[in-house]
């Protein structure tokens, strides 16, 4: 039987930076607005232009990556903003577990989606003549569904094991969200089984995609170097440069945060690294794809023109209505 006495957890957030509370709040609020706007823009452009310039599988995957980034940052940032304003914030027992579950599942989903997108680039460069037959809508849908389903299912197993632990107190988490490591430190039960289970299920789900991405890009680079012309090599590399940048940023912060930092490092260092993959990466992904992708730029300009025409028509109708009155 679970003998948990704790009914809520206290998140301390950034108490060491209390004198910069207002500045931090406005900074992270601005970053959150940019993140939400950028990812919603990508999702909207892909949805609107499905039968036009953004109908290829790459943009289908990109819309799901933007959805994942949007959900991931929304799970973390609003509570963090509240934490910054109040200095510390209380989260219910179930609320903390829900945040941990969604964060872990969405982070794993992003890893799998990045792996799926690397396969798309591999086929596009290494086997372009069969691209449309290999990467079809049915197969893309199965890959995306598998990424979401596998991540949420594996994380559910982990969260059930954590829920069975006893939490007798204290209930203070020196972090800005309910992360796995600080939560396990508060348990008065033996957490070795949970830690082992997390290694056996969580790490493969996170780093197996990285190894797969690395293998696919080795094959991609070998294919690019075999292209006889410089223009051809540049064009082939350009088609996967955005994906490489996103993968490097996302996995770079994850690897540093979970592999190369020991418990001896200050907690502020862990918090800063957590900000990179919970706040900064979801904001940068749509910016990277927007700045380096001509089709998205064209689709955005078309959307702006359509909106301007619609506003102009409404303005003309309004003036005619006023004149008739």
N, C-alpha and C positions, 0 to 999 in steps of 0.2 A: 504494500500500500504506500502511496505517496504521502509523506508526512510534511509537506510544504507548509510553512507558517507565513511566508512572505506573500503579501497580497499585491504589492506594487514595488517598482524599482525606481530609484532616483538617478537621473542622468545629470552628471555635473557639467558636461559640455566643455566650454573654454573659460573656466573660472580664472585661470592665470592671466587671461587677457581681458579682464573685466573692465578696465579703464578704456578699452577700445570697443566696447559693446555696440555703440551706435554705428560706428564705422563698419564693423564686421557685419552687422545686420543689413545695412544698406548694400554692402558689397555682395554678400551671398544672395540677397533678394534680387539684385541685378543679374547675377549669374544664373539664378533659377529662372527668371523671366526670359533671358536669352536662350537657355536650354529648352524650356517649354516651347517657345516661339519657333526655334530652329527645327526641333523634331516634329512639331505639328505641321510646319511648312513642308518638310520632306514627305510626311505621310499624306498630306493633302495633295501635293503635286503629283505623287505617284498614283493616287486614287483617281484624280481628275484626268490624267493623261495615260490611263491604262491602254487605250486603243491607239495611242499616238507615239510620241517620242520616248516615253518612259514605260514602254510595255515589255521590255526585256526582263528575263529572270533576275538579273543583277539588281534592278530597281525594286522588284518584288521582295528580295532578301533585304534590301536597304530599308524598305518601309517597316519590316519586322524588327530590324536592328534599332530603328528610331523609336518604335513602340516600346521596345525593351528599355532603351535609355530613358525614355519619358517616364515609364513606370518606376524604374530604379531610382531616379533622382527625386520623384514624388514621394516615394516611400521614406526617404531619408531627410530631405531638405526642409519641408514644412515644420517637422518636429524640431529640427536643429535651429531654425529661425526662432521658434518659440522659446527654445532653450537659451539662446543668446540674449533675448530680451529679459527673461526672468532670472537668469543666472544659473538656475537649475530647474528641472522639470520632472514631475512624477509620471510614470507610465504604468498602467495596470499590468498584472502578471501575464494575462493573455495577450494584451497589447504588445508587450515586449517580445513575446514568442512569435506573434504574428509578423512583427517587423523583421525579426531575424529570419523567419521562414521566407518571406517575400524577397528580402535582400539576397539571401543565399540562392534561391531559385532563379531570380532574375540575373544575378551575376553569372551563374552557370549557363543559363540560356544564352547570354551574350557570347560566352566562350564557344558554344556549339554553333551559333549563327555565324560567327567569324570563321569557323572551320568550314561550314557549308559554303560560305562566300568564297573561300580560297579554292574549293573544288570547282566552283563556277568559273573562276579566273583560269584555273588549270585547263579545263576543257576548252575555254575560249581561245587560249593561246597555243596549247599543245595539240588540240584536235578540232580546229575551227570548222572543218567541213561537216562534222557530225554534231556540232554544237546544238542545233535546233532539235535533233532527234534524241540526244542524250539528256539535255536540260529542258525538259518539257514542263508544262504547267502541273501535270499530275505528280511528277517526280519532285518538283519544287515544293508542292504543297505537303507531300509526305515528309520531306526533309525538315521543313519548318515545323510541322506538327510534332515530329519526333523530337526536335530540339526542345520545344516547350514542354512536352509531356514528360520526357526523360528527366529534365531538370527539376520540375515540380514534384515528380514522383520520388526521386532520390532524396531531395531535401525534406520531403515529408517523413521519410524513414528516420532521418537524423533528428528532426524536431520532435518526433514521438519519443525517441530515446532520451533526449534532453528533458522533455516534459516529465518523464518518470523519475528524474533526480529529485532529491530533497533540497529545499532552500529554506534554511532555518534562520538566516540573517548572518551578516549585514546585507543590506539591499542597495548599496550605493555603487553605481557603475561610473568609473571615471572615463567617460567617453561621451560622444554626442549622439550615439545610437546603440541599439542592443546588438553588439557584435558577439560572435561565438566565444572567443577567448576570455573576455572579462566576465561573461555570464557564467562560464564553467568555473571560474575562480571563486564565485560566490556560493557554489553548491557545497553542502556539507556531506555529500555522498562521494563515493569513489567514482571519479569521472574517467578512469583509464579506458573502460570499455567504449564510452562515447567518443573519446579521442581516437581510439583505434578504428572505430566504425567510420568516423569522419575521414580518416586517412585512406581507408580502403574504398570508400565510395566518393567522397568529395574531391580528393586530389586527382584521381583519374578523370573525373568529369571536368576538371579545370585544366589540367596540364596535358592530358591525352590530346585534346584539340590543338594545343600549342605544338606538340610533336608532329601532328598531322599537317598543320599549317606549314611548319618548317620543311617537311618532306615535299609537299606540293610546290613550295616556292623554289626548292632546289631544282626540281624538274622544270619549273617555269623558266628559271634563269638559264638553265642549260639549253632550253628550246630557244630562248631569246638570243643567246650568243651564237646559235647556228643560223640566225637570219642573216643573209649576205649583205643587206644594205643598212647604213646607219639610220636612215629615216624609218625603216621598218622596225629596227630594234628600239628606237626611241618611242615609236607609236605603241609597240607591244608593251613596253615598260610603263608607259603613261596610263594604260588601261587598268593596271593593278597598283599604281603608286598610292592612290587614296586608301586602298585596303591595307597595304603594307604599313602606312603611317598610323592608321587606327589601331592595328594589331600591336605595333611597337609601343604606342602610348599605353594602351590598356594592359597588356601583359607585362610591360616594363614596370609599372607601378605595383601590379599584383606580385610579381616575383620579388621585388625589393621588400614589399610589406610583409610577405609571409615566409620567405626563405632566408633572406640575408639580414633580417633584424632580429636580434635575440631579445629576451625579456629584460636584459640589462639596459636597453636603450630607454631614454625618457619617454613618458607617455605622450608628451606633446609631439614627438617625432612620429609615433604611431598615428596620432590624430591627423597630422599633416599629410601623411601618406594615404590615410583613408579618404581624405578630402579629394585627393587626386583622382581616385577611381569611382567615387560616389558623386562628385560635383563637377570636376574639371573635364573628365573624359566624356560624359554624356553631353556636355556643352560643345566640345571640340568636334565630335563626330559629324554632326550635320554641317558645321562650318567647313571642315576638311573636304567633305564630298561636294559641297556647294561651290567652293572656290576652284576645285580641280575638275569639275565636270561640266562640259559645255551643254549637254542635254538639260541638266537641271537649271542652268542659267537661262537657257532659252525658254523653258517651261515657266520659270518664274517671271520673266519679262512678258510673256504672253498673258499670264494671269494678271499682272499689273495693268496691262493695256485693256484687258476685258473689264477689270474693276473700274478703271478710269472712264471707259465708255459708259458703263452702267451709271456711275455717279453723274456724268455729263447729261445722260438722258433724264435722270431724275431731276436734275437742276433745270433743264429745259421745260419739263412737264410742270415743275413747280412755278416757273415764271409765267407759263401760259395760263395756269390755273389762277394765279394772282391777277393777271391781265384781264381774264374773263370776268373776274369778280368786280 
